[in-house]
Amino acid sequence: MTPTEFRSARKALDLTQDQVARVLGVSPPTIRKWEAGPNCATSTKVNGAAAVYMAALLDGWRPSDWAEATAKPPRKKRAVKARNNLDRSAKHV
């Protein structure tokens, strides 16, 4: 799988680089290096096992921890705002 194919597969699955890193058990910088391609000084070749895993995902297979691994983390601003709203509502009770 070429870097371009890997990136296309990730985008077809509607995943961020961080999400793919969690699914594959690698670091986000590794995903960036895989997608950078051979023209980038820090690029590395896409791992064969990762390529097979991505192909399986494209074919519809999902691991048991898919929902957890691909969940987008809450945005900090929203979490703080939600906590502040809870604090305000608790004062009014």
N, C-alpha and C positions, 0 to 999 in steps of 0.2 A: 504494500500500500504506500503510495507516494504521500508526501506531506500535503499536497493539494487534495488528494482523495481523502486523507484523514480529516482535514479541515472540513471538507464537504460533507463527510459522514457526520461529524459533530454537529454541523449546522442543520443537517437534515433531521437529526434527532432533537433539535431545538435545545441544545445543551451549551452551557458556558464552558470555558476551559477549566474552571475550578470544578464544575460538576463532573466533567469527564475524568479529571484527576482523581476525584473521590471514587468514582465507579471503578477505575482501573487500578487504584491503589498506588498512584504515583503523585509526585508533587506538581503543582501548577506550572512551575518553570520547565518541567520536563515536557509537558504538553506544548508549551510555547516553542520549545526547541524542536519538537517533532514537526510542528506546523511551519516553522521558519524555512525549512527547505535547505538544500545544499548550498545556496548562495549566501547563507548567513554563517558567520564565523563560529557561532556557538551552537549551530544546529547539530542534532544527532539523528541517526536513522530511526524510523518508527520501529518499535519493538514488534517482532513477529507475533507474539502472543496478543499484544494490544490490537494489532491489525485483525486477527481472527476474532477477537472479542467484539470489536467495532462492527465487523461484518455480521456477526450473530445478532447484535443489537439492531442493525439495519433490517435483518430478516424477521424481526419481531420478538426475538427472545429477550426476556427480562430477568435479571437475577432477583432473588427473594428480597434483597435490601434496596431495590430500585427506587422506591418512593423516598426512602430516607437519604440515599446517596444523591439523588437529583433534586432534593428539596432546596429551594432558594432560601438562604438565611434571611431572617428578618432584617430589615433596614434599621440601622441604629436610631435614626430620627423618629421613625414610626414607633419603635419600642419605647423610647423616652416619652414621646407624646402620649402613648397609650398608658404608660405608668403614671404620668402626670394627671391624665383624665381620671384614672382610678383613684388617685390621691384626692382629687377635688370631689369626686362623688362620695367618697368615704366620709369626708368632712361634713357633707350635707345630710348624712343619715343619722 
